[in-house]
Amino acid sequence: MSRKFQRIGIFILIMLITLPACSPKTAAEPTTDPNMIYTSAAITVQAQLTKAAEGKPTATYTLQPPTETPTVEPLPMQTEPGVPGEPVQTATQASLPSATATYAPPVAAAKYELVSQDPADGTTLAPDYKFDMIWTIKNTGTATWTEDYTVQFFIGDRIGGTKYTINSYNFRESVEPGKTTSIIVDMMAPSSPGEYYSWWKIKDENGNNFGDLDVTLSVGGPTMTPTP
């Protein structure tokens, strides 16, 4: 409420109180109730104040929308050995590229079939007997065997002692699909009686295994002379 309206209200109130005192009294003048004077003055002042308030602009407030709060996902609780209650971040395993073979297995092109061997498995030889171990094989694949193909000692007994120590033999000729060839390895029966086993591998020109050749022989007792 402004000072101006306060002064107006007080002035009106004083005038209403002093006005009857200044007027000439008559014998028939009715008596005025002071409470009614105060009530009237108060109503007048209230009306003035209300009118003044209606003339003043009303402040307008614009409500701002609430700011969105981002939702934070809680971390999973500790389930593995460690500090109880500590959150654990889950790691994502990266996928690694799988290795791809750049060449076809050699067996797809190079195949063989054992036709015969001499001496046969179980043959008994005299101690220190020299002989040729002969395996005859057939080319049943699609590749032509060349002289770069080999037969190599793999495991077991070399059967030859200190005299025959060559562990790799090249093919003696080229072999086309459907043809046969003989693999010849120098051997000599050991001096001590017993049973001996020798295992060899067939390899292509790149050193890939595609076949197995082996023999089991005995030394001592009755002897059988292998066919020359």
LINPEQUI-V62249 format. One record per residue. N is the residue number from 1. RES is the residue in three letters. D_CENTER is the distance of its C-alpha to the mean C-alpha in Angstrom with 1 decimal. Layout:
# LINPEQUI-V62249
N/RES/D_CENTER
N/RES/D_CENTER
This chain:
# LINPEQUI-V62249
1/MET/76.2
2/SER/78.1
3/ARG/81.2
4/LYS/83.2
5/PHE/82.8
6/GLN/83.5
7/ARG/86.8
8/ILE/87.8
9/GLY/87.2
10/ILE/89.2
11/PHE/92.0
12/ILE/92.3
13/LEU/92.4
14/ILE/95.2
15/MET/97.3
16/LEU/97.1
17/ILE/98.3
18/THR/101.2
19/LEU/102.4
20/PRO/104.5
21/ALA/106.1
22/CYS/107.4
23/SER/109.0
24/PRO/112.6
25/LYS/113.0
26/THR/115.1
27/ALA/116.6
28/ALA/114.5
29/GLU/111.1
30/PRO/108.4
31/THR/106.4
32/THR/102.7
33/ASP/100.0
34/PRO/97.9
35/ASN/94.8
36/MET/94.9
37/ILE/95.2
38/TYR/92.1
39/THR/90.2
40/SER/91.2
41/ALA/90.3
42/ALA/86.9
43/ILE/86.3
44/THR/87.4
45/VAL/85.1
46/GLN/82.1
47/ALA/82.8
48/GLN/82.9
49/LEU/79.7
50/THR/78.0
51/LYS/79.2
52/ALA/78.0
53/ALA/74.6
54/GLU/74.4
55/GLY/75.0
56/LYS/72.1
57/PRO/68.7
58/THR/66.0
59/ALA/62.8
60/THR/59.7
61/TYR/56.2
62/THR/53.1
63/LEU/50.3
64/GLN/47.0
65/PRO/43.9
66/PRO/41.7
67/THR/38.8
68/GLU/35.4
69/THR/33.4
70/PRO/29.6
71/THR/27.7
72/VAL/25.3
73/GLU/22.8
74/PRO/23.2
75/LEU/20.5
76/PRO/19.8
77/MET/22.2
78/GLN/21.6
79/THR/20.8
80/GLU/19.9
81/PRO/22.5
82/GLY/23.7
83/VAL/26.2
84/PRO/27.2
85/GLY/26.8
86/GLU/24.5
87/PRO/21.7
88/VAL/18.2
89/GLN/15.6
90/THR/12.2
91/ALA/9.4
92/THR/6.2
93/GLN/3.2
94/ALA/3.6
95/SER/3.9
96/LEU/7.1
97/PRO/10.3
98/SER/12.0
99/ALA/15.5
100/THR/18.4
101/ALA/21.8
102/THR/24.4
103/TYR/27.4
104/ALA/28.6
105/PRO/29.4
106/PRO/32.9
107/VAL/34.1
108/ALA/33.9
109/ALA/36.9
110/ALA/38.5
111/LYS/39.9
112/TYR/42.9
113/GLU/45.4
114/LEU/47.5
115/VAL/51.1
116/SER/53.0
117/GLN/53.2
118/ASP/56.3
119/PRO/57.0
120/ALA/55.4
121/ASP/53.3
122/GLY/55.6
123/THR/58.4
124/THR/60.4
125/LEU/61.6
126/ALA/64.2
127/PRO/63.0
128/ASP/62.4
129/TYR/62.8
130/LYS/61.5
131/PHE/59.9
132/ASP/57.5
133/MET/54.4
134/ILE/54.0
135/TRP/51.1
136/THR/51.8
137/ILE/48.7
138/LYS/48.3
139/ASN/45.8
140/THR/44.2
141/GLY/41.3
142/THR/41.4
143/ALA/41.5
144/THR/44.7
145/TRP/44.8
146/THR/46.2
147/GLU/47.9
148/ASP/44.6
149/TYR/43.4
150/THR/43.9
151/VAL/44.3
152/GLN/43.1
153/PHE/43.7
154/PHE/40.6
155/ILE/41.6
156/GLY/44.7
157/ASP/48.2
158/ARG/49.2
159/ILE/52.7
160/GLY/54.9
161/GLY/55.2
162/THR/55.9
163/LYS/57.7
164/TYR/54.8
165/THR/51.7
166/ILE/50.2
167/ASN/46.8
168/SER/45.9
169/TYR/48.1
170/ASN/47.8
171/PHE/48.8
172/ARG/52.4
173/GLU/52.1
174/SER/49.9
175/VAL/49.2
176/GLU/48.5
177/PRO/46.7
178/GLY/49.1
179/LYS/51.1
180/THR/51.5
181/THR/51.9
182/SER/52.9
183/ILE/50.8
184/ILE/53.3
185/VAL/52.5
186/ASP/55.2
187/MET/55.5
188/MET/58.1
189/ALA/58.4
190/PRO/57.9
191/SER/61.0
192/SER/59.9
193/PRO/60.0
194/GLY/56.9
195/GLU/54.1
196/TYR/51.7
197/TYR/48.5
198/SER/47.1
199/TRP/43.7
200/TRP/43.1
201/LYS/40.4
202/ILE/41.0
203/LYS/39.0
204/ASP/38.9
205/GLU/39.7
206/ASN/36.1
207/GLY/36.1
208/ASN/34.0
209/ASN/35.3
210/PHE/36.5
211/GLY/39.3
212/ASP/40.9
213/LEU/44.5
214/ASP/46.1
215/VAL/49.5
216/THR/50.9
217/LEU/54.5
218/SER/57.1
219/VAL/59.7
220/GLY/63.1
221/GLY/65.6
222/PRO/66.9
223/THR/65.6
224/MET/64.8
225/THR/65.2
226/PRO/62.4
227/THR/63.7
228/PRO/64.1
